[in-house]
């Protein structure tokens, strides 16, 4: 009899751009606000279903729950994270989903006890029959409860935090009206107040970046930052599936890294899906190498050849 082959497990990392920013649709908004560098989301009808559709794509592509959401401190990213978390936790997402694996080894959890057909030779004693059936049903019950506990989408089980390293590229190319005093006025408690109240907030978690990146950072520096923060966060939570909500430049940086320098355009809520195998409980990944971090998929990204 062959041995039991455990399925290969993977860590999934979604790096996603925020939704539509208001100042791209209302040109007068920057003139009427004290914080023109921090626009909220635009709620036009054309984007009514954007977050539910994005959540559906993520659920289908990852095939397992998002365990942790980490967000840029900019308001549009916080609001995007909040809406996406709520969409991931909506009624239609409460379906039994399995670990992202190379085989559907947990399919037994869908078997109903009434459907089990166990055939025994007439030579087996009835007592043995009963013991085997009892143990098998007990195993199925435990397996089913364990899978439900671990792999349902439930906003109460999603952990979230704010990370300065996911912030916008800090220069005038993308922040058109920066604060005159250089103070972006981001307070972590105020940022996290934008997230759903029922999630597990972790404002005491040690941040990778303790403050915003320096102003007037170059594109090269920003791209290095985005690549580094994604790898660092993946290493920090090696057995969790992550949703990282950042800015277009961050998704472009990751896309360029894993698409051999290909130029891309990123739509609102566009994302790249990165994946790596988990070996002996730890993702097999070296911070100095991307050999085991693979591009698994993407959504809302238009490729442009150089």
N, C-alpha and C positions, 0 to 999 in steps of 0.2 A: 504494500500500500504506500503511495507517495506521501511525502510530508506536506504539511500545511504551508502554503506559500502566502505570506502576508503581502497585501497590496502595497505598491510604492506610494507613499504619501508625499504631497507637495505643499510648499508654502506659496501662496498667491499674493501678489502686491499689485494693486490698481493705483496708478498715478493719474489723477484726473484734473482737468481744468474746471474752473468755476463756471457758473451759468452766466447769462447775459448781464452785463453791467449797465446801470442806468444811464451813465453819462455818454454811452454810445448811441442812445436813443433820444435823450433829452439834452440837447446842447446847452440849454439855459440852466441846467441843474447846478453846475459848478459855480455859477454866479450867485446862487441863493443859499449856499451851505458854508458852514464854518470849516468843514473838513473835505475839501474838493478832491483830496488824494485817496479818499476811502468811500467810493460809491457803493450803494446797496445794489441788489438785483433789480432788474427790470421785469415787470410782471405782465408783459403783453400777451395777448391771446395766442400768438404764434408759438409761445413757449409754455403753454398751459400744461401739457403732458410731458415736458422734457424730463423731469426728475423721475417720474414713475417709469417712463420708457428706459431711462438710463439704468435705474435699479433693476429692471427686468433683464436687461442685457447682462448686467454684472452677475445676477443670480444664475442665469443660464450658462454664462461662459465659465465662471469659477466653479459652479457645481457644489459649493459649500458656503457656509455663512462667512460674512465679514465679522471678525472678532474685535477689531480696533480701528477707529477712525482718527487720523491725525491731520490737523488743519493749519493752514496759514492764518495769521491773525487778522488779515484783511476781511472786512465785513462781507463782501461778496462770497468769499470762500466759506466763512462761517455759516452764512445762510444756505449756501449750496449743500454743505455737509448736513445741516439740520433737515433739509427737505429730502435729501437722499436717504438719510437714516430712517426717516418716517416712511418713505416709500419702500425701503427694504423690509420694514417691520409691518407693512400693511397686511390686511387679511389675506390677500391672494398670495402673499409670500410665505404664509405659514403652511408650507408643505414640507414633507419629510425629504430633506436633501442630504446627500451622503458626502463623505470626505472626497476631495478631489484625488482620484487614484487612477492607476492604470488598469484596474479591473473593478467590476461591480461586486466586490466581495461581500458587501453588507446587504445584498439583496434579500437575504433570509429574513430581514426585519419586516419585510412586507408580507410574509406568509402568515395567513391566519391559522390558528390552531385547528379550526374546523376543516381546513383544506389539507391538513397533513395526512398523508396516507403511508402508513408504515406496514410493510409486509414482513411477516415472520414465518419461518418454517413451522410446520405443525409439530416438529420435534422439540421446539423451545418451550420451556415451562412458562405458564401464564404469569408467574411472579416476575420472571426476568423481563417479560414483555412489558409489564406495568412499570417496572423500574426504569427501563430504557425510555419509554414514552414520557414518563414523569420528568426525568432528567432533561430530555430534549426540549420539552415544553418550558421547563424552568430556564434553560439556556436562552430560548427564543424570547421569553419575557424579559430577562435581564438585558439581552442585546437590544431589544426594541426600546426599552426605557433609557438605556445608555445613549443610543443614537439620538433619541428625541431630546434628551437633556443637553447633549453636546452640540447638535447641528441644526437646531431650529433657528430661523431668523427671529430674534426677539430683541427689541430695543433696550429692554432692561438688562440684557447681557452684553450689549455693545459698550465697549470702553472708548472714551474719547479724550483728546487733549489738544492743546494748541502748541505749535512748534514754529519758532521764529525762522528756522532754517528752510521752511517751505514758503517764505514770504516772496513777494514780488521782486523782480530784478530791480535793484535800488539805483535807478538813474532816471534822467528826464526823458529818455526814450519811451518809457512806458508809464512813468508817474509824471504826468504833464504839469500838475500844479502841486509841487511839494510844499510842506509847511515851511514858512519863512525862518522859524527858529530851529528847524531840523528835528523837532519833536513830533513824532507820529501819534503820540498819546495812546499807545496800545497798553492797556492794563489787562492782564490775563483773566482775572475774575469777570471783568466786563465782557471780554471776548467769549468766555465760556457760557455766559448768560444767554448767548444767542443759540446755544445748542439745546436739543430737547431736554426737558427737565427730568425725564425718567431714566436717562442713560447714566452709566457709571462714569462720572467725571473724575479725572485724575490730575487736578491742578498741582498736586504735590509731587508728581513724577519729575524727575530730573530732566531738564530740557537738554537737547544736544547743543542748541545755540541759546545762550543765556540772554542775548539781546539781538536786535535786528542787525542784519549785515550792514557794513559801512556804506554810507551814501556815495553815489557815483562809482559803484562797482562796475567793472567792464563786463561785457557779454561773456568773455572767457572765464572770468572769475565766477560769475553767476552760474554758468553751466557746470563748472566744477563743483560748486556748492550743491546744486540740485542732484547731481550724480552721487555725491558723497552722502548727502542726507538720506537719500533713498536706501542706499546700501547700509548705512549705519542703523537706520530704523528697522530694516529687515533683520539685521544681526541682533538688535536689541530685543526683538520679539520673534524668535526663530520658529516657533510653533503656532503662530497666529497669522491669519489672513488679514492683510492691511488694506485700507482705503486711504490714500494720501490725497487730500484736496489742496491743490496749489494753483498756479497760474499758467498761462499759455507757454511762457518761456520755459517753465519747468518741464512740461510735457514735450516740448520741442527738443530740449536738451537730452532727455531720456530717449526719445525717438531717434535722434541723430546718433547716439551712442550705440543703439542696438540695431540700427538699420544702415550701418556702414556709411554714415555721413549724409544720408539722404535728406534733402530739405523737405519739410512738411508744413502744412497749415493745419491748425487745430481748431475745431469747432467748439462751441460752448458745450461743456460736459464731455468733451472728447477725452479719451484716455488710452493709455497703454497698459497692457496686462502682462506682468512679468511673473515668472514662476521658477522655482528651483526645488530639487528633491530634498526631502528630509531624511537624513541617515542617522540612525541611533539616537533619535530624538532631537537632533540639531541639524539645521539647514547646512548642507555641504557647500559653503561659500566662503571665499577668501576676500577680504576687503580690497586686496591689491589686484584682484582678477575678476573678470566677469564671466569666466568660463562656465560656471554652474548656474548663472542667472540668465534665464532664457526669455526671449520675447515670445509670449504665448499667443498674443492677439492684440487687436486695437479696435477702437471705435471712434468715429468722428474725426479721422485724420486723413487728409488728402496728401498724397505723396507728390513731390516735385523733384524730378531728376535734376542734378546739377547741370 
